[in-house]
Amino acid sequence: MKGGVSVSCPREEREALEHLIVGPHGVLAEKSLGRLTAEEPCPIRTCFQRDVDRVTHSKAFRRLKHKTQVFLQPEGDHYRTRLTHTLEVTRLARTVARALKLNEDLAEAIGLGHDLGHTPFGHAGERALDRIHPGGFKHYEQSLRVVDVLEREGRGLNLCYETRMGILHHTVGAPDDTAEAVTVRLCDHIAYLNHDLDDAIRAGILTSEAVPESIRRLCGERNSERINAMVSDLIRNSTDGTLRFSDEMQTVYDEFHTFMYAAVYRNPKAKGEESKVDGILSRLYDYYTARPEALPADYAAVIENEGRDRAACDYISGMTDGYAMEKYGELFIPFAWTVK
């Protein structure tokens, strides 16, 4: 029964169940503010489950497996990519959402979609496009653009309002964020600090002993211990619906963040190849803005409605690392030839 009325399909059964498993601080699927374009509800999935599937089956999501997280072209199979980062964030967000009786499906949809707009070559690519493109470039804004405008041949994924705003605000937040959106934002921070440290140690950028003693004391020595400590602390201190760390963990988190920027994110050894990224993306951008006819047909509407600069930015930001280098080589590096 739901509101005294018998339910007749799996979606309605799930919506009824959400009244029991989603607490007062979570978002019920049936209370969603809806989509940009109204659609008939799915008889099987709630609206947030439907968003999860749309993101997972998108082309932008598939491309994440070949996009840099931190290290450009690392030698080895176990370094994180943008896709593995996304999956780690999403799993942490579901764990926190379940523990706090939030809507796991909404948290999952936001988590899976939050980095769809990331450039090739990680944040180095983002900084390059931000400098090159007249309108600037922020990956979180591009993530929303991907789901609203670029996917499905320009029709977009037509996601729910709550999913879209969670994606847009996943970096800096907004006053009206849902608890699920805040969950993803904090889990994003927990994930990238810890897995980037893990990758940096694997790469020989630093050693375990270099990690500040306060972090090792409160959070542990290993990646799994640190993540568990931070997630557990977040859950324990967020039962009133306001997501927060304890004062002690917040202090350690701030120290962790400062340490990672000094030791890894600005480390010349880790970032040694990044100076080349600006040159690659600059030349690609100049080429496609000068020759918009060379862009794929999918971008014709963007060229017509928003101009060649916007279309070139959309195309380049969607490239994987390998594809960007392939196009650069194809356009600017002469091929060997022989005389017969």
RAMOZI-V175094 format. One record per residue. N is the residue number from 1. RES is the residue in one letter. SS is DSSP state (H for helix, E for strand, - for the rest). Layout:
# RAMOZI-V175094
N/RES/SS ; N/RES/SS
This chain:
# RAMOZI-V175094
1/M/- ; 2/K/E ; 3/G/- ; 4/G/- ; 5/V/E ; 6/S/- ; 7/V/- ; 8/S/- ; 9/C/- ; 10/P/H ; 11/R/H ; 12/E/H ; 13/E/H ; 14/R/H ; 15/E/H ; 16/A/H ; 17/L/H ; 18/E/H ; 19/H/H ; 20/L/H ; 21/I/H ; 22/V/- ; 23/G/- ; 24/P/- ; 25/H/- ; 26/G/- ; 27/V/- ; 28/L/- ; 29/A/H ; 30/E/H ; 31/K/H ; 32/S/- ; 33/L/- ; 34/G/- ; 35/R/E ; 36/L/- ; 37/T/- ; 38/A/- ; 39/E/- ; 40/E/- ; 41/P/- ; 42/C/- ; 43/P/- ; 44/I/- ; 45/R/- ; 46/T/- ; 47/C/H ; 48/F/H ; 49/Q/H ; 50/R/H ; 51/D/H ; 52/V/H ; 53/D/H ; 54/R/H ; 55/V/H ; 56/T/H ; 57/H/- ; 58/S/- ; 59/K/H ; 60/A/H ; 61/F/H ; 62/R/H ; 63/R/H ; 64/L/H ; 65/K/H ; 66/H/H ; 67/K/- ; 68/T/E ; 69/Q/- ; 70/V/- ; 71/F/- ; 72/L/- ; 73/Q/- ; 74/P/- ; 75/E/- ; 76/G/- ; 77/D/- ; 78/H/- ; 79/Y/- ; 80/R/- ; 81/T/E ; 82/R/H ; 83/L/H ; 84/T/H ; 85/H/H ; 86/T/H ; 87/L/H ; 88/E/H ; 89/V/H ; 90/T/H ; 91/R/H ; 92/L/H ; 93/A/H ; 94/R/H ; 95/T/H ; 96/V/H ; 97/A/H ; 98/R/H ; 99/A/H ; 100/L/- ; 101/K/- ; 102/L/- ; 103/N/- ; 104/E/H ; 105/D/H ; 106/L/H ; 107/A/H ; 108/E/H ; 109/A/H ; 110/I/H ; 111/G/H ; 112/L/H ; 113/G/H ; 114/H/- ; 115/D/- ; 116/L/- ; 117/G/- ; 118/H/- ; 119/T/- ; 120/P/- ; 121/F/- ; 122/G/H ; 123/H/H ; 124/A/H ; 125/G/H ; 126/E/H ; 127/R/H ; 128/A/H ; 129/L/H ; 130/D/H ; 131/R/H ; 132/I/H ; 133/H/- ; 134/P/- ; 135/G/- ; 136/G/- ; 137/F/- ; 138/K/- ; 139/H/H ; 140/Y/H ; 141/E/H ; 142/Q/H ; 143/S/H ; 144/L/H ; 145/R/H ; 146/V/H ; 147/V/H ; 148/D/H ; 149/V/H ; 150/L/H ; 151/E/- ; 152/R/- ; 153/E/- ; 154/G/- ; 155/R/- ; 156/G/- ; 157/L/- ; 158/N/- ; 159/L/- ; 160/C/E ; 161/Y/H ; 162/E/H ; 163/T/H ; 164/R/H ; 165/M/H ; 166/G/H ; 167/I/H ; 168/L/H ; 169/H/- ; 170/H/- ; 171/T/- ; 172/V/- ; 173/G/- ; 174/A/- ; 175/P/- ; 176/D/- ; 177/D/- ; 178/T/- ; 179/A/H ; 180/E/H ; 181/A/H ; 182/V/H ; 183/T/H ; 184/V/H ; 185/R/H ; 186/L/H ; 187/C/H ; 188/D/H ; 189/H/H ; 190/I/H ; 191/A/H ; 192/Y/H ; 193/L/H ; 194/N/H ; 195/H/H ; 196/D/H ; 197/L/H ; 198/D/H ; 199/D/H ; 200/A/H ; 201/I/H ; 202/R/H ; 203/A/- ; 204/G/- ; 205/I/- ; 206/L/- ; 207/T/- ; 208/S/H ; 209/E/H ; 210/A/H ; 211/V/- ; 212/P/- ; 213/E/H ; 214/S/H ; 215/I/H ; 216/R/H ; 217/R/H ; 218/L/H ; 219/C/H ; 220/G/- ; 221/E/- ; 222/R/- ; 223/N/H ; 224/S/H ; 225/E/H ; 226/R/H ; 227/I/H ; 228/N/H ; 229/A/H ; 230/M/H ; 231/V/H ; 232/S/H ; 233/D/H ; 234/L/H ; 235/I/H ; 236/R/H ; 237/N/- ; 238/S/- ; 239/T/- ; 240/D/- ; 241/G/- ; 242/T/- ; 243/L/- ; 244/R/- ; 245/F/- ; 246/S/- ; 247/D/H ; 248/E/H ; 249/M/H ; 250/Q/H ; 251/T/H ; 252/V/H ; 253/Y/H ; 254/D/H ; 255/E/H ; 256/F/H ; 257/H/H ; 258/T/H ; 259/F/H ; 260/M/H ; 261/Y/H ; 262/A/H ; 263/A/H ; 264/V/H ; 265/Y/H ; 266/R/- ; 267/N/- ; 268/P/- ; 269/K/- ; 270/A/- ; 271/K/- ; 272/G/- ; 273/E/- ; 274/E/H ; 275/S/H ; 276/K/H ; 277/V/H ; 278/D/H ; 279/G/H ; 280/I/H ; 281/L/H ; 282/S/H ; 283/R/H ; 284/L/H ; 285/Y/H ; 286/D/H ; 287/Y/H ; 288/Y/H ; 289/T/H ; 290/A/H ; 291/R/- ; 292/P/H ; 293/E/H ; 294/A/H ; 295/L/- ; 296/P/- ; 297/A/H ; 298/D/H ; 299/Y/H ; 300/A/H ; 301/A/H ; 302/V/H ; 303/I/H ; 304/E/H ; 305/N/H ; 306/E/H ; 307/G/- ; 308/R/H ; 309/D/H ; 310/R/H ; 311/A/H ; 312/A/H ; 313/C/H ; 314/D/H ; 315/Y/H ; 316/I/H ; 317/S/H ; 318/G/- ; 319/M/- ; 320/T/- ; 321/D/H ; 322/G/H ; 323/Y/H ; 324/A/H ; 325/M/H ; 326/E/H ; 327/K/H ; 328/Y/H ; 329/G/H ; 330/E/H ; 331/L/H ; 332/F/H ; 333/I/- ; 334/P/- ; 335/F/- ; 336/A/- ; 337/W/- ; 338/T/- ; 339/V/- ; 340/K/-
